[in-house]
């Protein structure tokens, strides 16, 4: 004996699902966007103040480079240095 599925109720079930999904979609859209709480006072951009730097010195592989930077409001200054393959050290100073 073999089982034969009965698909005669498929169109009716599909129509019920479609109506239910449409009602849920209308309800969700009528609710509007979610609210995350009271509005904040906006973005307040404070002047940037920081000191930052790093240095890599690996004598075994012959690698030596680094960077230092400091910022105080709109004024920024920094220095980069790198050991070149011929043994010289290239230094670059920046100011903004």
N, C-alpha and C positions, 0 to 999 in steps of 0.2 A: 504494500500500500504506500503510495506517495502522497506527500502534502502539496496541495495546490493553494497558493495564497489567494485571498479574495480582495481584489482591488476595486470592488464596486463602490466602496465608501470613500475612496481616495478624493474625488472631486469635492465632496461635502466637507471632509476634514481640511482640505486645502483652503476652501473658502472660509471656514471658521478661523483657521490660523491667520489668513490674510486680514480678516475683519479685526481680530484681536490685536494683531501687530499694528494696524492702522490706528486703532484707538490709543494704543500705548504711545505711538509716535506723536499723535496730536496732543496728548496729555503732556508729554515731555516738552514739546515745543511751546505749549501755552505757559509752562512754568517759568520760562525765561532762563537766562544764564544763572549758574550758581553764584551765590554771594559769599565772598570770603571774609566778611566782617566789615567793620566800619572803615571808611576810606582813610588812608594815611595822609599826612600833610604834604605829600609830594616828595620828590627827590631833592635832597639838599646836598649839593656838591661842596665838600670841604676841600681846602687846599691840601695838596699832597705833601707829606713830609716823610722821607725815609732815607736810610742808608743801606746799601746793598753791595755785596762783593763776593767773589769766589776766586780761588787760585788752584791750579793744578800743576804740580811739579813732580814728574816721574823721570828721575835721572836714568833709570835702567832703559827706558824706551826713548829718552831724549825729548820728552814733552814738557813744555813749560809755557803756560798761558794763564791769563786771568783778566778780571774785570772788576772795577770798583765804580760805584755811582752813588751820588747823593742828590737829593732833591729837597728844595725848600720853597713851597708854593709853585711859582712859575719858573723859578731858576733851577736848572739842572746842570750838573757837571759830572764828568766821568773820565776814566782812563782805561784803556785796553792795552794789554801787552802780550806778545807772542814771540816765542823763540823760533827764528827762521832756520831752515836746513843748513845754511852756511855758518851758523853760530851767532849771528847778530840777533839782537832783540828789537823788534819793532814796537814802538809805543805810539798810541793815538790818543790825544786828549780831545774831549768834547765839552762844549758849553752851549747851553740853550737859554 
